């Protein structure tokens, strides 16, 4: 997945792109932490809840996958 994020004070806006398409996102900034949610419909309807910590050019965190538990989140600035 690719994400483009622009912060503005305690909020951010951006887009995510994945093999399932692209989606606009908005979220909250709290120091070095970003949080946002994303509603998906495929492969089934659910809301994904993201929490990430930014450190320099890297981002790590967690995605809550509804009733399916959690998945790690990791990324780097390109």
C-alpha positions as CSV (number, residue, x, y, z in Angstrom):
1,X,0.0,0.0,0.0
2,X,1.2,3.5,-0.7
3,X,0.1,6.5,1.4
4,X,0.5,10.2,0.7
5,X,0.0,12.3,3.9
6,X,0.0,16.0,4.5
7,X,-0.1,17.2,8.1
8,X,-1.7,20.5,9.3
9,X,-1.4,21.0,13.1
10,X,-3.3,18.2,14.9
11,X,-4.9,16.7,11.7
12,X,-3.8,15.3,8.4
13,X,-5.3,14.5,5.0
14,X,-4.1,12.2,2.3
15,X,-4.7,9.2,0.0
16,X,-4.0,5.6,0.2
17,X,-3.4,3.3,-2.9
18,X,-3.6,-0.4,-2.9
19,X,-4.4,-3.2,-5.4
20,X,-8.0,-2.7,-4.3
21,X,-8.1,1.0,-5.3
22,X,-7.4,4.4,-3.8
23,X,-9.2,6.2,-1.0
24,X,-9.0,9.7,0.6
25,X,-8.1,9.6,4.3
26,X,-8.3,12.1,7.2
27,X,-6.9,11.6,10.6
28,X,-5.4,13.0,13.8
29,X,-1.9,13.9,14.7
30,X,-0.7,13.6,18.3
31,X,3.0,14.4,18.5
32,X,4.6,11.6,16.5
33,X,1.4,9.4,16.3
34,X,-1.1,9.3,13.5
35,X,-4.5,7.7,13.8
36,X,-7.2,7.2,11.2
37,X,-9.9,4.7,10.0
38,X,-10.9,3.5,6.6
39,X,-14.1,1.7,5.5
40,X,-13.6,-1.0,3.0
41,X,-16.1,-3.2,1.1
42,X,-13.9,-5.8,-0.4
43,X,-13.4,-8.7,0.4
44,X,-16.1,-7.8,2.9
45,X,-17.4,-4.6,4.5
46,X,-15.4,-3.6,7.6
47,X,-13.7,-0.6,9.1
48,X,-9.9,-0.7,9.5
49,X,-8.4,1.3,12.3
50,X,-4.8,2.5,11.9
51,X,-2.4,3.7,14.5
52,X,1.2,4.6,13.5
53,X,4.2,6.2,15.0
54,X,6.5,8.3,12.8
55,X,10.2,8.4,13.5
56,X,12.3,10.2,10.9
57,X,11.6,8.6,7.6
58,X,9.9,5.4,9.0
59,X,6.4,4.6,10.3
60,X,5.4,1.6,12.4
61,X,2.2,0.7,14.0
62,X,-0.9,-1.5,14.0
63,X,-4.1,-2.0,12.0
64,X,-7.2,-3.3,13.7
65,X,-9.0,-5.6,11.2
66,X,-12.4,-5.6,12.7
67,X,-13.2,-9.1,14.0
68,X,-10.1,-10.5,12.4
69,X,-7.6,-9.2,14.9
70,X,-4.6,-7.0,14.2
71,X,-1.8,-6.6,11.6
72,X,1.5,-4.8,11.8
73,X,2.0,-1.6,9.9
74,X,5.4,-0.5,8.6
75,X,6.4,2.0,6.0
76,X,9.2,4.4,4.9
77,X,9.3,7.7,3.2
78,X,10.2,7.5,-0.5
